């Protein structure tokens, strides 16, 4: 459906652009929080950055990706979007928990001297975040398309 219908392709492309904006918000807030919080608080920083990205993504998707989705009240769509996002947060937190230490260890083995001024911890945390964000993005697209924004043809 996504790749065969021009309208759906356009929606998917706009959703992807919104995802990139959310990714920038997410990574920016994550790394800002990592500077403010202690290094042991990477999971908390990840949650805070995810919430900032949810707000950005909902607004962009509501008004740009799905402007024709108006048969549902904005409050209902916001609740549905948040439910999908909270499930995504659970998936993300689980992935972060499972992958954080192995990827920091892998960064230590693969890049013994680090990369420029980036520490192994920084590289491992951000690699973990990339993987988690990509998986959760796919969950979010399909769940929102077929539940939150199911009123568009």
C-alpha positions in Angstrom: 0.0 0.0 0.0 2.7 2.5 0.9 4.8 2.1 -2.2 2.0 1.5 -4.7 -0.2 4.5 -4.1 1.2 8.0 -4.7 -0.8 9.5 -1.9 0.5 7.0 0.6 4.1 7.4 -0.7 3.7 11.1 -0.1 2.5 10.5 3.4 5.3 8.1 4.1 7.8 10.6 2.8 6.3 13.4 5.0 6.3 11.0 7.9 10.0 10.3 7.3 10.8 14.0 7.2 8.9 14.4 10.4 10.9 11.5 11.7 14.2 13.2 10.8 13.0 16.4 12.6 12.1 14.2 15.6 15.4 12.5 15.4 17.2 15.8 15.5 15.1 16.9 18.5 15.7 13.5 20.1 19.4 13.5 19.7 19.9 17.1 20.5 17.9 16.9 23.7 19.5 13.5 24.6 23.0 14.9 24.3 22.1 18.1 26.1 20.6 16.0 29.0 23.8 13.8 29.0 25.8 17.0 29.6 23.4 18.1 32.4 22.8 14.7 34.1 25.5 12.3 35.4 26.8 9.7 32.9 24.8 6.9 34.7 21.6 8.7 33.8 21.6 7.9 30.0 18.3 6.1 30.2 16.7 9.1 31.9 18.1 11.4 29.2 16.7 9.0 26.6 13.2 9.2 28.1 13.3 13.0 28.3 14.5 13.4 24.7 11.8 10.9 23.6 9.1 13.0 25.2 10.4 16.2 23.4 10.4 14.3 20.1 6.8 13.0 20.7 5.5 16.6 21.1 7.3 17.7 17.9 6.2 14.7 15.9 2.6 14.9 16.9 2.3 18.6 15.9 4.1 18.0 12.5 2.1 14.8 11.7 -1.2 16.3 12.7 -0.8 19.5 10.6 1.5 18.4 7.8 1.6 14.6 7.2 -2.1 14.0 7.8 -3.8 17.4 7.2 -6.9 15.5 5.8 -7.4 13.7 9.1 -10.0 15.9 10.7 -12.9 13.7 11.5 -11.4 12.9 14.9 -10.9 15.6 17.6 -7.3 16.7 18.1 -7.6 15.6 21.7 -8.5 12.0 20.7 -5.7 11.9 18.1 -3.3 13.3 20.7 -4.2 10.5 23.2 -3.9 7.9 20.5 -0.6 9.3 19.4 0.7 9.3 23.0 -0.5 5.7 23.5 1.4 4.6 20.4 4.4 6.6 21.5 4.4 5.2 25.0 4.4 1.7 23.7 7.2 2.8 21.4 9.0 4.2 24.5 8.6 0.8 26.2 10.2 -0.8 23.1 12.9 1.8 23.0 13.7 1.5 26.8 13.9 -2.3 26.4 16.2 -2.0 23.4 18.3 0.6 25.2 18.6 -1.7 28.3 19.6 -4.7 26.2 22.0 -3.0 23.7 23.7 -0.2 25.7 26.5 -2.2 27.4 27.2 -4.5 24.5 27.5 -1.6 22.1 29.8 0.4 24.5 31.9 -2.8 24.8 31.9 -3.2 21.0 33.0 0.5 20.5 35.8 -0.2 23.0 36.9 -3.3 21.0 36.4 -1.9 17.5 37.8 1.6 18.2 40.4 1.3 21.0 41.5 4.9 20.7 38.0 6.3 20.3 37.0 8.5 17.4 38.3 12.1 17.6 37.1 13.4 21.0 34.2 11.0 21.3 34.4 8.5 24.1 33.5 4.8 23.8 30.5 5.5 26.1 29.3 8.4 23.8 29.6 6.2 20.7 27.9 3.2 22.3 25.1 5.3 23.7 24.4 7.0 20.4 24.7 3.7 18.4 22.1 2.2 20.8 19.9 5.2 20.3 20.1 5.0 16.5 19.0 1.3 16.5 16.2 1.9 19.0 14.9 5.0 17.1 14.8 3.2 13.7 12.9 0.2 15.2 10.5 2.5 17.1 10.0 4.7 14.0 8.6 1.7 12.0 6.3 0.8 14.9 5.1 4.4 15.2 4.4 4.8 11.5 2.3 1.7 11.1 0.5 2.0 14.5 -0.4 5.7 13.9 -1.3 5.2 10.2 -3.8 2.4 11.0 -5.1 3.6 14.3 -4.5 7.3 15.0 -5.0 8.5 11.4 -7.2 5.7 10.2 -9.9 8.3 9.1 -8.0 9.2 5.9 -8.7 7.2 2.8 
